Amino acid sequence: MSDPNLVYSGAGQEVVVEGVSFRVEIFRLEHENEWTLEVVDENGTSTVWDDIFRSDTEALDVAVTTIRSDPKVLEHSAMEMSFHFATENDPIRRRYCQPLLYT
């Protein structure tokens, strides 16, 4: 069985707040309709929402609202908000999340 294909939304983007850069990535499995949200800070720390979203624009709105409300909220509230932290070496991330290249 091959690994599932990921579809990346064109809504993903870089968000900069108070000089801190965040990369917003929104993706779904090829045969699914619901989107997953991941925010990566400038240190490469990944925060993936446990919630899934009906649309990529809904996911983007949540990401931007969260980041703009307090850029540190991702760092300080992650456990309370039930986020999953992944690193580049996380076996699940390596298997299912292809990195995005921004030029």
N, C-alpha and C positions, 0 to 999 in steps of 0.2 A: 504494500500500500504506500502510495506516495504522500508526501507532506501536502497539506492543503495550501492552495494559492491564496495569498492575501491581496485584497483590493484596497489601495490607498485613496483616500478622498483628496480632491483638489482643495478642500477647505483648510487643510493643515497649513500652518504658517508659523513664522517666528513672531513672538510677542515680547516687547521690551517694556518693562515697567521699572521706574526708578533706576535705570541703568543696568538692570538685571535682565538677561536674555533667557527666554524659555522657548523651546521648540514644541509646538503642538502637532501631534500626529494622530490622525483619525483613520481607522482601518476596520475592515470586516473580512470574514472568510468569503471566498468566491460565491458560494451558494447560500449565503445567509443575507438577511435584510437589515440586521441590526448592527450598529457601529460600536467600536471600542475606542476609548479615549486614552491617550498617553501624553503626558507632559514631561519633557526632559529639560532639566535645568542646565546652566552653563558648565556645571561640573560633571555632567553626564549622568546624574542621578535621575532615574526614571520612576515616574509615578503613574500607575495604571489604575483607572477607576474600575471598581468591581461592577458598577452599574453599566448597563448597555443602553444605547440610545437609538430611538426610532429613526433619527436622521443625522447626517453629518453636521448640519447647521445647529441642531440642538446640542450636540457634543461640543462644537466650537463655542457656542454661547456659554456653556457651563465652564469650559476651560478659561475663557477670557474673563468671565465674571469672578471666578475663583482667584485667578492671578492678580487682577486689578484690585480686588477687595483687600488683599494683603499678600504681597509676593512671598512672605515667609510662611503663609498658611500651609503650603505644601510640605514644608519642612516640619513645622510644629504640630500640625493637626492630622498628620497622615494616619496614625494609628486610630485616632478617634473617628476619622471619616472612613475607615475601612478600605484604605488604598493598599495596593500590593506594590512593594518596591522591587524592582528588578535591576540587575547590573548587566553589563555587557557579557559577563560570563554565566549568567543565569541560563540553565539548560532549556527552559521553556522559551525564554526570549530568543535564544540562538536558533531554536527549531522553528518557531512560528513567526518571528518578527524580523523581517529583512530590514536592514538599516536604510534610511532615506538619505540621499546625498543632496545637499543644497549648494547651488553654485551662485 
